[in-house]
């Protein structure tokens, strides 16, 4: 089974200008580079990763693309540019000139306007993304799901993947707002979902049984062909580690057939991000 980690990060604190993560998050308040991850990938048979932006900065995107040139295991990069800038199409074209750029991610969870994505002014940027074969990673919280739904309906040709299940509150049972919002988005064939970020949202006391209703809902509504596994490393380290999350993921997917597990653990990401 070809495993692909569909969501991971690298960063250098000196380049972040005091941006997240703060010193209080000691487990991740340091530099994270390819050498910190490559051993874990070999240990667990992960052939490739999708490196995702963590700053709203083109400089951060160029940093990631430079890493992708030097490290073959980085199969795709999801970067950032201001999708509402007047010159967004030109900026997108310049970034897409790098062969491993496969997507863009506006950091919607950090914006004051919950409806930022529901804006026809995004059309020129979306058109440019489509011309260059890019996807949209949606970093959202449950309150953003209605606006994301309107955006996705407006742009049915744009492939979209929801990061971290939209970060629902990991209570004993999912709340109705998240259940319905995700169900409506899953009805659109161009929308997928990442099985990632769950243990961080659940916190240090997480368990597979706590995660199971959320994973089951996503698998039921999107189907195994539109769910992709990711670690969210190194943010994962706030509540767990790579080995424990992979074991938990295998438990969450145990009822799937072998071909379905292979799809979630790698083949879906390979197809979605066009990883060679």
Buried (B, 14 or more C-beta within 10 A) or exposed (E): EBBBBBBBBBBEBEEBEEBEBEEEEEEBEEEBEBEEBBEBBEEBEBBBBBBBBBBBBBEBBBBBBEBBEEBEBBBBBBBBBBBEEEEBBEBBEBBBEBEBBBBBBBBBBEBEEBBBBBBEEBEBBBBBBBEBEBBBBBBBBBBBBBBBBBBBEBBEEBBBBBBBBBBBEBEEEBEEBBBEBBBBBBEEEBBBBBBBBBBBBBEEEBEBEBBEBBBEBBBEBBEBBBBBBBBBBBBBBBBBBBEEBBEBBEBBBEEBEEEBBBBBBBBBBBBBBBBE
